[in-house]
Amino acid sequence: MSELTTISSKPISDTITVDSQTVIASIPEPEDESWRYDPERINAYYEQRFWQVIGRLFNILFPFVYFASGLWWDRVTKSVEKNERKRGVQVRNILTRLGPTYIKIGQALSTRPDLVPRVYVEELTILQDQLPSFPNEIAYRFIEEELGAHPEDIYAELSAQPIAAASLGQVYQGYLKTGEKVAVKVQRPDLLQSITLDIYIMRKLAQWAKKNVKRLRSDLVAITDELAGRIFEELNYFQEGRNAEHFAELYGHIQEIYIPKIYWKYTGKRVLTMEWIDGTKLTNIQAIQAQGIDATHLVEVGVNCSLRQLLEHGFFHADPHPGNLLAMPDGRLAYLDFGMMSTIKPNQRYGLIEAVVHLVNRDFEALALDYIELDFLTADTDLTPIIPALSEVFGNALGASVAELNFKSITDKMSTMMYELPFTVPAYYALIIRSMVTLEGIAIGIDPNFKVLSKAYPYIAKRLLTDPSPELRSSLKELLFKDGSFRWNRLENLLKNAKDSQDYDFPTVVNQASSFLFSQRGDFIRESLIEEIVNSLDILGRRTWFNFSTLVKEQVGLTVQTIPSDLQEKPNNLEHLRTVADILRETPGFDVNQLVSIIVQLIQKPETQQMGLKIFEGLAQKAIVRLVRTLLLEPEPVTKSLP
């Protein structure tokens, strides 16, 4: 036990082989934090075991070198296609033998048909839930140790063999004595030893790279620690159960999302009992379609749920591979396996929303500032070379529609740019990338033309229009107003996209927009609107009077004067208002009577009356100034006649 406790200051509940001796540590209570990742304790443990580390390195490198030599020989003998299946099986077996850390790498690659050959994807998919199982005797012993009784005394029925086996555990189907159908997940033995050794090696390599690769600006050590911390959380099924319940609190109300129930009476650190879910993996398209379910729609449901996780509550599922996402017979999407979760701070959530909006609208100056807010750049960074680089990468190279890019294309282009400029990738971003790229990989497997950003933007547009937070209200103001003028095209774009969001509520949008407009924070917008309205009404009134006077002069035979230069172009604000009105009419939930009622309420507000008074004063001032100029100054020469 003494060697084990050098990794943890308190005993860690697990079965671990140390120097050929099996040690079973005590079982911590749920509130015990000793199981959490502590790199210093891991370093202290393995720095005294040089040959164990060297042996593991050899075990990792040798099979990959052997695999690479096989690929080279296939190219030499022109048998790449012939041996592709064989090499795919070889990779899967290598990752399986190397254990949980490398199995997770394989699971991530199994969702990327755009990166990995199809045959390899098929083989790596087996790593999601079809790994070799460990003996029932060990699983039953863990159940007895965790729950205090033999499995047959706890469960009315338990499958003779596990129905699925993944990187960290295997799952049995069973029934409680009260009749509920359940999934019983039991953790693999010896996990702590293998995972901590791999993390130690990865962290040492990250430290070496950070010290010696000068052009590497990402903090690989922090990224490794972030991933390791999440993996350690997966080792505690108490924590997974709490994650599942918190996930259900935040997202269980979404109509097409389902989260299984946790049975706490039958759950321990190494055993988790949860509601059994009958469903089909998202990658099994034919089986899903045979049930009359639209697989692409379910992926869109998953994308929207992921956006809520990342941008609304900041608590997100960091491991959404196909084994953890099931299409239920009733068409809902079920989430499983809540071991690897992560969080995003509010300022990071708002920063991501603003970055996407600025990217779609090609506002690269604002995008550069977003990178500072998101900790990719320091506050003292000179943005002079950053802004044109963003413009070159995302403006010229992306074509007509940024929203048509897939998430991987964006991250690839960002990676190239970050290598050349003083960017640093923050640790929290690694799990976001992993989550979104994995989800997009599933989507591409179903629909090769699926674009996450184009599906995400309606939700982001809705958030920008409806979120009352000061951060997004300020961002909306900056988006819609520039150099004192209102950018109608931005508003139209937001409204068009927002109306396609699943939970877009038109009355709520109108109420929130009016509340913000008449709040203290809306002073700037009210002043800008007053100026726009005054200018538009002034031009419209003058043009109407000029047309009327011209018609009268033509009728009586008087000379027709040239239309003043400032009236030659028809004001387009009214056209924009008509466009906005058309978009609103097409928005789900639009109700003319309700809109009229809201307008009546707005007219009765003191702020509206003040705006009306200021508009009248503005028009009067323009009229007086024009009258004075007419009386005191010579008229402008006539240059051309009215068309």
NUVEXMI-46960 format. One line per field, with one value per residue (C-alpha): x, y, z; residue in three letters. Coordinates in steps of 0.2 Angstrom, whole numbers, plus 5000, padded with zeros to 4 digits. Layout:
<nodes>
xx	(X/...)
yy	(Y/...)
zz	(Z/...)
aa	(ALA/...)
</nodes>
This chain:
<nodes>
xx	(5000/5014/5019/5001/4999/5014/5002/4988/4989/4973/4969/4962/4948/4954/4962/4980/4995/5010/5027/5017/5006/4987/4982/4964/4962/4948/4932/4931/4914/4907/4914/4931/4942/4957/4953/4956/4970/4986/5001/5014/5010/5010/5027/5034/5029/5036/5052/5058/5053/5064/5064/5046/5044/5057/5048/5031/5039/5046/5029/5021/5034/5039/5021/5019/5036/5032/5015/5024/5037/5022/5014/5030/5032/5014/5019/5034/5025/5010/4998/4991/4973/4975/4981/4971/4959/4974/4982/4966/4964/4982/4980/4964/4974/4989/4977/4968/4984/4990/4975/4962/4972/4976/4959/4951/4962/4956/4938/4941/4948/4934/4922/4933/4929/4937/4954/4955/4952/4935/4941/4951/4935/4926/4939/4941/4922/4924/4934/4918/4909/4916/4933/4938/4929/4937/4931/4914/4923/4932/4916/4906/4919/4919/4900/4901/4915/4906/4888/4891/4882/4883/4876/4862/4856/4856/4849/4834/4843/4860/4866/4878/4890/4893/4884/4897/4915/4923/4939/4936/4922/4910/4891/4879/4860/4850/4834/4832/4821/4808/4807/4816/4827/4845/4863/4876/4893/4908/4925/4940/4954/4971/4965/4974/4991/4991/4982/4994/5009/5003/4999/5016/5024/5013/5016/5035/5034/5024/5036/5050/5041/5037/5055/5063/5051/5052/5038/5026/5015/5002/5003/5004/5007/4991/4981/4988/4982/4965/4963/4970/4959/4943/4950/4952/4934/4929/4937/4924/4907/4900/4906/4898/4881/4882/4887/4872/4860/4867/4866/4848/4844/4851/4846/4833/4818/4823/4809/4820/4834/4834/4845/4844/4840/4854/4850/4861/4856/4865/4880/4898/4915/4918/4900/4886/4868/4857/4841/4843/4840/4834/4841/4852/4869/4869/4881/4869/4859/4850/4843/4838/4829/4820/4812/4806/4818/4828/4846/4852/4838/4845/4862/4855/4847/4864/4872/4859/4861/4880/4878/4867/4880/4895/4886/4872/4876/4895/4893/4896/4898/4917/4915/4900/4906/4893/4893/4887/4873/4858/4843/4828/4813/4802/4814/4823/4842/4848/4865/4875/4892/4894/4911/4920/4912/4920/4915/4917/4917/4904/4916/4922/4905/4901/4917/4914/4897/4904/4919/4907/4896/4911/4918/4902/4901/4919/4922/4940/4945/4932/4937/4955/4948/4938/4954/4960/4944/4946/4964/4972/4981/4987/4980/4996/4997/5000/4985/4992/4998/4984/4969/4976/4980/4963/4956/4967/4963/4945/4940/4948/4951/4934/4924/4906/4899/4909/4894/4897/4914/4915/4922/4938/4942/4941/4952/4964/4965/4967/4981/4991/4988/4992/5009/5014/5008/5009/4993/4992/4979/4971/4969/4950/4949/4956/4940/4929/4938/4937/4919/4914/4926/4919/4901/4905/4913/4897/4887/4899/4897/4878/4879/4895/4889/4884/4891/4891/4893/4879/4868/4875/4872/4853/4855/4869/4859/4844/4855/4862/4845/4837/4850/4848/4867/4876/4890/4879/4869/4885/4890/4873/4875/4893/4887/4872/4880/4896/4903/4886/4876/4864/4869/4853/4860/4867/4850/4842/4855/4852/4833/4834/4845/4837/4820/4826/4832/4822/4816/4815/4800/4794/4784/4799/4811/4800/4797/4816/4821/4808/4814/4832/4828/4820/4832/4847/4858/4848/4851/4864/4852/4838/4848/4854/4837/4831/4844/4840/4822/4824/4835/4824/4808/4817/4823/4806/4796/4807/4807/4788/4786/4798/4789/4772/4779/4787/4770/4761/4774/4773/4754/4755/4770/4783/4802/4806/4821/4834/4831/4844/4859/4855/4838/4843/4846/4830/4832/4833/4829/4811/4816/4825/4810/4800/4813/4813/4794/4794/4806/4796/4780/4789/4795/4786/4775/4772/4755/4749/4736/4750/4762/4749/4746/4765/4766/4751/4760/4776/4768/4761/4779/4786/4802/4792/4784/4802/4808/4793/4797/4815/4810/4799/4813/4825/4814/4810/4828/4832/4817/4823/4841/4835/4823/4837/4849/4835/4832/4850/4860/4859/4851/4862/4864/4854/4864/4852/4833/4822/4822)
yy	(5000/5012/5013/5016/5030/5040/5043/5048/5056/5046/5028/5027/5015/5003/4986/4989/4978/4985/4975/4959/4961/4965/4979/4984/5001/5007/5014/5033/5042/5053/5068/5061/5071/5060/5052/5069/5071/5077/5078/5081/5065/5056/5064/5059/5041/5038/5048/5034/5020/5024/5007/5005/5021/5016/4999/5007/5019/5004/4995/5011/5015/4997/4992/5009/5008/4990/4996/5011/4999/4988/5003/5007/4990/4990/5006/4998/4982/4992/4982/4997/4994/4975/4976/4990/4980/4970/4987/4993/4978/4980/4998/4993/4979/4990/5003/4989/4982/4999/5002/5015/5031/5025/5017/5034/5041/5027/5032/5050/5045/5033/5048/5056/5048/5064/5060/5041/5029/5021/5004/5011/5020/5003/4995/5009/5010/4993/5002/5012/4997/4981/4979/4963/4961/4956/4940/4940/4935/4951/4961/4952/4955/4974/4974/4965/4976/4992/4988/4976/4961/4948/4953/4940/4947/4965/4962/4951/4947/4951/4946/4931/4941/4960/4967/4980/4983/5000/5008/5010/4998/4985/4985/4971/4972/4968/4970/4977/4967/4981/4977/4992/4987/4994/4995/4990/4997/4990/4997/4988/4982/4990/5006/5018/5011/5011/5028/5037/5030/5035/5053/5054/5050/5062/5076/5074/5074/5090/5098/5094/5101/5117/5119/5115/5119/5138/5140/5130/5143/5131/5126/5107/5104/5113/5104/5087/5092/5097/5080/5070/5079/5073/5056/5054/5060/5046/5034/5039/5033/5043/5058/5052/5049/5067/5073/5064/5072/5089/5086/5081/5097/5108/5099/5086/5098/5099/5089/5078/5074/5060/5057/5040/5040/5035/5022/5029/5014/5003/5014/5015/5022/5007/5002/5012/5007/5017/5016/5005/5014/5004/5013/5013/5020/5036/5028/5014/5024/5010/5004/5022/5025/5008/5015/5030/5042/5055/5052/5069/5078/5069/5075/5093/5090/5085/5100/5112/5103/5104/5123/5125/5115/5126/5143/5143/5134/5130/5112/5100/5082/5081/5063/5062/5047/5036/5024/5037/5044/5033/5036/5030/5022/5037/5048/5056/5057/5049/5054/5040/5040/5056/5052/5065/5082/5099/5117/5134/5151/5164/5176/5162/5157/5175/5177/5161/5168/5185/5176/5166/5181/5192/5177/5175/5194/5196/5209/5204/5219/5213/5195/5200/5207/5191/5181/5192/5189/5170/5170/5166/5182/5193/5210/5219/5210/5221/5218/5226/5210/5200/5209/5207/5189/5185/5194/5184/5167/5169/5183/5178/5159/5155/5160/5167/5159/5157/5147/5133/5129/5114/5115/5106/5117/5132/5124/5119/5136/5143/5131/5137/5155/5152/5144/5160/5173/5175/5164/5153/5139/5139/5122/5123/5125/5107/5098/5110/5106/5087/5088/5098/5089/5072/5077/5084/5068/5059/5071/5069/5050/5053/5067/5072/5089/5093/5110/5112/5131/5134/5123/5133/5150/5151/5147/5160/5173/5169/5171/5187/5194/5188/5186/5200/5199/5215/5207/5201/5217/5227/5215/5217/5236/5235/5223/5234/5251/5257/5275/5281/5272/5257/5242/5235/5220/5213/5214/5206/5192/5189/5189/5177/5165/5166/5162/5145/5141/5127/5137/5154/5163/5178/5187/5184/5192/5207/5210/5208/5219/5233/5231/5233/5248/5258/5253/5264/5253/5256/5275/5274/5264/5275/5291/5282/5277/5294/5301/5287/5291/5310/5308/5296/5306/5322/5315/5306/5322/5333/5321/5319/5339/5340/5327/5336/5353/5347/5339/5356/5365/5354/5356/5375/5376/5382/5377/5361/5362/5349/5337/5341/5330/5324/5318/5310/5293/5285/5282/5263/5263/5260/5246/5238/5240/5231/5217/5216/5216/5202/5192/5194/5188/5172/5169/5155/5163/5179/5186/5203/5206/5202/5214/5228/5226/5227/5243/5251/5247/5255/5270/5273/5273/5290/5285/5283/5300/5307/5299/5306/5324/5322/5317/5332/5343/5336/5338/5356/5360/5354/5363/5380/5377/5374/5390/5401/5395/5398/5415/5421/5411/5410/5395/5381/5382/5370/5356/5344/5341/5329/5312)
zz	(5000/5003/4985/4980/4992/4984/4969/4981/4998/5002/4997/4979/4977/4963/4960/4955/4952/4960/4959/4955/4970/4969/4981/4984/4991/5002/4994/4996/5000/4986/4994/4995/4983/4983/4966/4957/4945/4954/4942/4956/4965/4948/4944/4962/4959/4942/4944/4955/4942/4927/4919/4921/4911/4898/4896/4893/4880/4871/4871/4864/4850/4844/4837/4829/4821/4815/4808/4799/4791/4785/4777/4768/4762/4755/4745/4739/4733/4727/4739/4749/4744/4745/4763/4769/4780/4787/4792/4799/4810/4815/4821/4831/4839/4844/4852/4861/4868/4873/4884/4889/4884/4867/4865/4867/4853/4842/4847/4842/4825/4822/4820/4807/4790/4782/4790/4791/4777/4777/4781/4796/4802/4802/4812/4825/4827/4836/4850/4855/4863/4857/4866/4874/4891/4907/4917/4926/4942/4943/4938/4951/4965/4961/4962/4979/4986/4980/4984/4999/4992/4979/4962/4963/4980/4972/4954/4949/4933/4926/4908/4908/4898/4896/4881/4878/4883/4881/4886/4905/4909/4903/4903/4908/4905/4921/4930/4948/4960/4958/4940/4932/4917/4920/4913/4925/4921/4930/4929/4922/4934/4934/4926/4938/4935/4916/4914/4926/4917/4900/4907/4915/4898/4889/4901/4900/4881/4883/4895/4883/4868/4877/4882/4866/4852/4851/4838/4849/4858/4864/4882/4879/4898/4902/4888/4894/4912/4906/4897/4911/4924/4914/4912/4931/4933/4922/4935/4948/4944/4958/4949/4933/4941/4947/4930/4923/4935/4932/4913/4915/4925/4912/4896/4900/4896/4878/4869/4858/4871/4884/4899/4908/4927/4939/4953/4967/4979/4966/4962/4969/4963/4952/4948/4940/4938/4927/4917/4901/4885/4870/4855/4839/4837/4826/4813/4810/4797/4789/4806/4810/4794/4795/4811/4801/4810/4801/4806/4799/4809/4825/4822/4820/4837/4844/4837/4844/4861/4860/4857/4872/4882/4876/4875/4887/4902/4900/4906/4891/4886/4880/4873/4861/4850/4842/4857/4868/4857/4853/4842/4853/4844/4848/4838/4853/4855/4871/4879/4888/4897/4907/4913/4903/4905/4906/4909/4901/4910/4906/4898/4887/4882/4877/4868/4857/4852/4847/4838/4827/4824/4819/4808/4799/4796/4792/4805/4807/4819/4831/4829/4834/4850/4853/4853/4867/4877/4874/4880/4863/4863/4877/4881/4875/4858/4843/4832/4817/4809/4816/4808/4790/4793/4799/4783/4772/4780/4783/4771/4754/4756/4762/4747/4747/4763/4779/4786/4773/4780/4791/4809/4805/4790/4802/4815/4802/4795/4812/4816/4801/4806/4824/4820/4811/4824/4843/4847/4862/4863/4880/4889/4890/4871/4868/4875/4865/4849/4853/4857/4841/4829/4835/4833/4816/4812/4816/4805/4790/4792/4789/4777/4769/4765/4784/4790/4808/4807/4796/4807/4823/4817/4819/4837/4839/4830/4842/4857/4851/4848/4864/4877/4890/4896/4895/4885/4871/4871/4869/4855/4846/4847/4840/4826/4821/4822/4814/4812/4817/4804/4806/4797/4790/4782/4798/4806/4791/4792/4811/4809/4794/4804/4821/4814/4809/4827/4835/4850/4843/4851/4842/4856/4868/4855/4852/4871/4875/4861/4866/4884/4879/4868/4881/4895/4900/4890/4875/4875/4861/4850/4853/4848/4833/4828/4830/4819/4806/4807/4806/4790/4782/4785/4780/4763/4760/4764/4753/4739/4740/4740/4725/4715/4719/4715/4699/4694/4697/4687/4672/4672/4672/4660/4672/4671/4680/4691/4694/4708/4722/4723/4741/4734/4718/4726/4734/4753/4756/4774/4770/4759/4773/4784/4772/4771/4790/4790/4777/4788/4803/4794/4790/4808/4817/4831/4821/4826/4819/4834/4847/4837/4837/4855/4859/4847/4857/4873/4866/4860/4878/4885/4891/4881/4865/4867/4871/4855/4845/4852/4847/4830/4828/4834/4822/4807/4813/4815/4797/4790/4799/4793/4775/4776/4782/4768/4755/4761/4764/4751/4732/4725/4718/4699/4689/4681/4674/4672/4681/4672)
aa	(MET/SER/GLU/LEU/THR/THR/ILE/SER/SER/LYS/PRO/ILE/SER/ASP/THR/ILE/THR/VAL/ASP/SER/GLN/THR/VAL/ILE/ALA/SER/ILE/PRO/GLU/PRO/GLU/ASP/GLU/SER/TRP/ARG/TYR/ASP/PRO/GLU/ARG/ILE/ASN/ALA/TYR/TYR/GLU/GLN/ARG/PHE/TRP/GLN/VAL/ILE/GLY/ARG/LEU/PHE/ASN/ILE/LEU/PHE/PRO/PHE/VAL/TYR/PHE/ALA/SER/GLY/LEU/TRP/TRP/ASP/ARG/VAL/THR/LYS/SER/VAL/GLU/LYS/ASN/GLU/ARG/LYS/ARG/GLY/VAL/GLN/VAL/ARG/ASN/ILE/LEU/THR/ARG/LEU/GLY/PRO/THR/TYR/ILE/LYS/ILE/GLY/GLN/ALA/LEU/SER/THR/ARG/PRO/ASP/LEU/VAL/PRO/ARG/VAL/TYR/VAL/GLU/GLU/LEU/THR/ILE/LEU/GLN/ASP/GLN/LEU/PRO/SER/PHE/PRO/ASN/GLU/ILE/ALA/TYR/ARG/PHE/ILE/GLU/GLU/GLU/LEU/GLY/ALA/HIS/PRO/GLU/ASP/ILE/TYR/ALA/GLU/LEU/SER/ALA/GLN/PRO/ILE/ALA/ALA/ALA/SER/LEU/GLY/GLN/VAL/TYR/GLN/GLY/TYR/LEU/LYS/THR/GLY/GLU/LYS/VAL/ALA/VAL/LYS/VAL/GLN/ARG/PRO/ASP/LEU/LEU/GLN/SER/ILE/THR/LEU/ASP/ILE/TYR/ILE/MET/ARG/LYS/LEU/ALA/GLN/TRP/ALA/LYS/LYS/ASN/VAL/LYS/ARG/LEU/ARG/SER/ASP/LEU/VAL/ALA/ILE/THR/ASP/GLU/LEU/ALA/GLY/ARG/ILE/PHE/GLU/GLU/LEU/ASN/TYR/PHE/GLN/GLU/GLY/ARG/ASN/ALA/GLU/HIS/PHE/ALA/GLU/LEU/TYR/GLY/HIS/ILE/GLN/GLU/ILE/TYR/ILE/PRO/LYS/ILE/TYR/TRP/LYS/TYR/THR/GLY/LYS/ARG/VAL/LEU/THR/MET/GLU/TRP/ILE/ASP/GLY/THR/LYS/LEU/THR/ASN/ILE/GLN/ALA/ILE/GLN/ALA/GLN/GLY/ILE/ASP/ALA/THR/HIS/LEU/VAL/GLU/VAL/GLY/VAL/ASN/CYS/SER/LEU/ARG/GLN/LEU/LEU/GLU/HIS/GLY/PHE/PHE/HIS/ALA/ASP/PRO/HIS/PRO/GLY/ASN/LEU/LEU/ALA/MET/PRO/ASP/GLY/ARG/LEU/ALA/TYR/LEU/ASP/PHE/GLY/MET/MET/SER/THR/ILE/LYS/PRO/ASN/GLN/ARG/TYR/GLY/LEU/ILE/GLU/ALA/VAL/VAL/HIS/LEU/VAL/ASN/ARG/ASP/PHE/GLU/ALA/LEU/ALA/LEU/ASP/TYR/ILE/GLU/LEU/ASP/PHE/LEU/THR/ALA/ASP/THR/ASP/LEU/THR/PRO/ILE/ILE/PRO/ALA/LEU/SER/GLU/VAL/PHE/GLY/ASN/ALA/LEU/GLY/ALA/SER/VAL/ALA/GLU/LEU/ASN/PHE/LYS/SER/ILE/THR/ASP/LYS/MET/SER/THR/MET/MET/TYR/GLU/LEU/PRO/PHE/THR/VAL/PRO/ALA/TYR/TYR/ALA/LEU/ILE/ILE/ARG/SER/MET/VAL/THR/LEU/GLU/GLY/ILE/ALA/ILE/GLY/ILE/ASP/PRO/ASN/PHE/LYS/VAL/LEU/SER/LYS/ALA/TYR/PRO/TYR/ILE/ALA/LYS/ARG/LEU/LEU/THR/ASP/PRO/SER/PRO/GLU/LEU/ARG/SER/SER/LEU/LYS/GLU/LEU/LEU/PHE/LYS/ASP/GLY/SER/PHE/ARG/TRP/ASN/ARG/LEU/GLU/ASN/LEU/LEU/LYS/ASN/ALA/LYS/ASP/SER/GLN/ASP/TYR/ASP/PHE/PRO/THR/VAL/VAL/ASN/GLN/ALA/SER/SER/PHE/LEU/PHE/SER/GLN/ARG/GLY/ASP/PHE/ILE/ARG/GLU/SER/LEU/ILE/GLU/GLU/ILE/VAL/ASN/SER/LEU/ASP/ILE/LEU/GLY/ARG/ARG/THR/TRP/PHE/ASN/PHE/SER/THR/LEU/VAL/LYS/GLU/GLN/VAL/GLY/LEU/THR/VAL/GLN/THR/ILE/PRO/SER/ASP/LEU/GLN/GLU/LYS/PRO/ASN/ASN/LEU/GLU/HIS/LEU/ARG/THR/VAL/ALA/ASP/ILE/LEU/ARG/GLU/THR/PRO/GLY/PHE/ASP/VAL/ASN/GLN/LEU/VAL/SER/ILE/ILE/VAL/GLN/LEU/ILE/GLN/LYS/PRO/GLU/THR/GLN/GLN/MET/GLY/LEU/LYS/ILE/PHE/GLU/GLY/LEU/ALA/GLN/LYS/ALA/ILE/VAL/ARG/LEU/VAL/ARG/THR/LEU/LEU/LEU/GLU/PRO/GLU/PRO/VAL/THR/LYS/SER/LEU/PRO)
</nodes>
